[in-house]
Amino acid sequence: MPDSPEANIAAADALTLLLHNQHAIGAAIEEVTKWLSENGEGNVASNAIAALETLDMNAQAITDSIMRLRQL
């Protein structure tokens, strides 16, 4: 991808959409985790919580990348 303001904006916009999707997936996993916990599936819920932690960690990295692209 060329190093131009337009390319940076396009990349940042695409990453922003992916980040929104990641937040939506996280919200869905939270709902399923709550249901699992309430229905005696604590082990599976623990695995879902680990997945949420990964989403959170990656969301921060994506956010940082978006901010760097928008500053260029």
N, C-alpha and C positions, 0 to 999 in steps of 0.2 A: 504494500500500500504506500503510495507516495506520502512524503512528509509535508502535508499542506494543511492549512486551517480547515478546509472543507473536509478533508479525509479524517482529521481529528474529531471534528464535530460528528461526522457520520459514525465513527467508531464509538464515540461517547454515547451517542443516541442509541446505538445497538446494545451497548453494555447496559444502559439504563433500562431498556426493555427486558433484558435478561435478568437484571436485578429485581425488577418488579415481579417477574415470573418466579424467581427464587423466593421472594417474600410470600407469594401466594402458595407455593408448595409448602413452605414452612408453616403457614397458618393451617393448611390442611393436615399436615403431619401432627401439629399440636392438637387438633380436634380428635384425630384418630388415637393419639397417645392418651388423651383424657378418657376416651371411651374404653380403651384397653385397660387402663388402670382401674377404672370403676367396675370392670367386669372380670377382675381376677387374673388378668394377663400381665402381671408386673414385669416378667422377664422380657416379653415382647415390647412392652412400653419402654423399658430401659434401653433397648436397641434403638427405638424410635427417638428417644432423647439424645442418644449419641449422634444420630443422623442430623438432628436439629442443631447440635453444637457445630457440626461440620458446615452446615448451611450458614450459620452465623459467622463463623470464621471466614468462609469464602466470600460472604457478602461484604465484609469489611475490606477485603482485598479488591473486590470489584469496585467498591465505592472509591477507594484510593486511586485506582486506575482511571476511573471516570474523571475524578478531580484533576489528575495530572493532564489528561487529554484536553480538558476544557481550559486549562491554564496555558496551553501551548499556542 
